[in-house]
Amino acid sequence: MTRRAWLAGATLAVGLATACARSEKAYDYGTAKQRYKLHGKVLRLKPENRIAVIQHEKIDGWMEAMTMEFPVPLLSEYSKLKEGAVIHATVNVNDEYFWLTDVVVEKP
């Protein structure tokens, strides 16, 4: 393999790796200090920043029933969500952030 061919291949590999890394945003909200159970309905999804607008029931120990935006940092969790779906999830809370994990979509 010539030096030129090797350099072209290496450049292509670095370009592909960079493109793949950019396609998956990293969201890090830190470590949860508290966890609460959520039950609610997904009203809207905002995929550009992985936000789910959820109309939820009272979250015991944390907040009354209302509609609010919840970040869902993991793509594997966010991809489970569909508008109109009824879900159960864990709300993770620390001093600065709150976010959802453990998303389970109820069967219709």
N, C-alpha and C positions, 0 to 999 in steps of 0.2 A: 504494500500500500504506500502510495506516495505521501509525502508530507502535506501536500495540498489537499488530497482526498481525506486524510486523517483530520486535518483542521476543519474542513467543511463538515464532516460527520460530527465532530465534537461541537461545533457551533450549532448545528441543528439539534443535537441532543440537549444542549443547555437551553436553547430557545423553547423547545417542547416542555422541558421541566419547568421553566419559568411560567409558561402559559398555563400549565396544569395547576401550578401552585396558586396563581392568581384567580382561577375559577372557583376555588373553595375559600371563602372568607373565613378567617379565624375570629371567633368571638370568645373572649375570656372574661367572665364576670367574677372570677375569684372563687373562693370557697364559701359554700352556704353555711350560715350560722344557724338558720332555722329552716325547716321544711314543713309545708302545709299541703293538704290534699285539696285539689280543685275539681269541681264538676261544672261543666258549662257547655255552651254552644258557640262554635266558631262562626262569627258573622262575616269577617273579611280577613284576607291574607295580604300581607305586604312583602312579597318575596325579595325585593331589593335590599331589605335589611332584616329579613326573617322575623317579622312581627306578625302575631296573630291577634286579631281583635276578638275578644271573647266576652260573651255575656255569661257571667258566672253566678252561681249561688253563693251564699255566705261562706266565707273561708274561716272556719272556726279558729279563733285565736289570732286572726290577722286583719280581716276586713269584712265589711257587709257586702251583700249582693250588689253588683254593678256591672257595667260594661267598661272594659279597659284593654289597653294594648299590652301584650306579653311578648318579650323576646323569647325566641326558641333557638338557642345557639347551635345545636347540632343539626346538620342537614338531614341525618337519618331520622330524627324526631320530627323536624319541620315537614318533611316529605309525606308523613302520615296524615297531615291535616288537609281537610277539604272544607270549603265554605258550606255551612249547614250541618256539619258533623257535630255530634254530641260527644264530648270527650271527658276523660278523667286524666289528671296529670299531677305532678308534684310541682309546687311553687317553691323555688329555692330563693332565700333571702339572706343578704348580708348588709353591712352598714351603708353600702352604696347602690346596690343593684337588686333586682328580682328577675327571675327567668324561669322558664318551664323545662322540665325533663320528664321522663317516664310517661310519655304520652300514650294513652290507650283510647282508640276510637271505639265507641259503642256500636254494636251491630244494629242496623235499622230494624 
